[in-house]
């Protein structure tokens, strides 16, 4: 990996230190704010919905003015709203509003980042470069959980919010240092070019978009609720809630470290074996893990962690492959619009996933809402598995 890509990816890692803080704090916040799982899911879903809306607008605008100014502007907005979240999120309503605003502010860094990478690297190296980019996101998630795991037992959710929300400030600075002098080409779309019609009639591109949307349903639901699930496992073994939340965050961080490895290796593997084959393999495994994982709550902890590691690897490993595949399936003149459509469907569906998970969790634990004491998780995780299997079906059609 060259120095430019190192700086680009490290800035993304720092920017994403805020992303898993709320998920890590859910078990303690449900007690302190008297929240049901549905309410907690709404806050997580609000962030993803804001992220999706921002992605759509920023991706379409990137075709007009280029991805670079939008990417840099979004890093500044993300730094500002992250601090606002740390300072003022003190109950359900304030957290819902501020976390959604944080998602909106940061949405302009994802697809524009992919477009910058697609401009800088040829197809034969693109899967690897995008793999590093996605891996840097996983590193940010893992560090977010580690820092939260340290801070929650020491100073509660407030300390965790403050420490992790400093990351976007440093990420913003590094982004500007890295990208400011980078030349990014802009291929202007002709006035009569009907990009939406071309996109909808582009069968491979739409299969990549569909697979990505189903992938987001599974992945974003799993990310939002796995720290709380691990906390529940530890609480049932006798640990106090704050200690369990800290250790649960540490354990979940290891899942994201493995996701980092998956992003790099699977992106590179798809450069050699083909995009569809790798997506098919990973989606089948992740779907099966979704149907199993929630039922392991009373299993020995070592088995729960082992399945969680496989789950994390398979559910994230196809993310760079799906992104690289889409860049190769559409013309550069409407790549931003293609990513915008993908983002609307992917993160839109993904924003509903944590909410649906929370609803099913409340339904399957009728005495638990507002207490955080959930012991039945199998049905909630199982609903995510249909996303993995659906992505596998799309990949099978791509392979044919």
Secondary structure, DSSP 8 states (H G I E B T S, - for coil): --HHHHHHHHHHHHHGGGTTHHHHHHHHHHHHTT--HHHHHHHHHHHHHHHHHHHHHHHHHHHHH-HHHHHHHHHHHHHHHHHHHHHH--SHHHHHHHHHHHHHHHGGGHHHHHHHHHHHS-HHHHHHHHHHHHHHHHHHHHHHHHHHHHHHHHHHHHHHHHHHTTHHHHHHHHHHHHHTT---------TT--HHHHHHT-HHHHHHHHHHHHHHHHHHHHHHHHHHHHHHHHHHTT--HHHHHHHHHHHHHHHHHHHHHHHHHHHHHHHHH-HHHHHHHHHHHHHHHHHHHGGGTTS-HHHHHHHHHHHHHHHHHTHHHHHHHHHTTS-GGGHHHHHHHHHHHHHHHHHHHHHHHHHHHHHH-TTTTTTT-----HHHHHHHHHHHHHHHHHHHHHH-
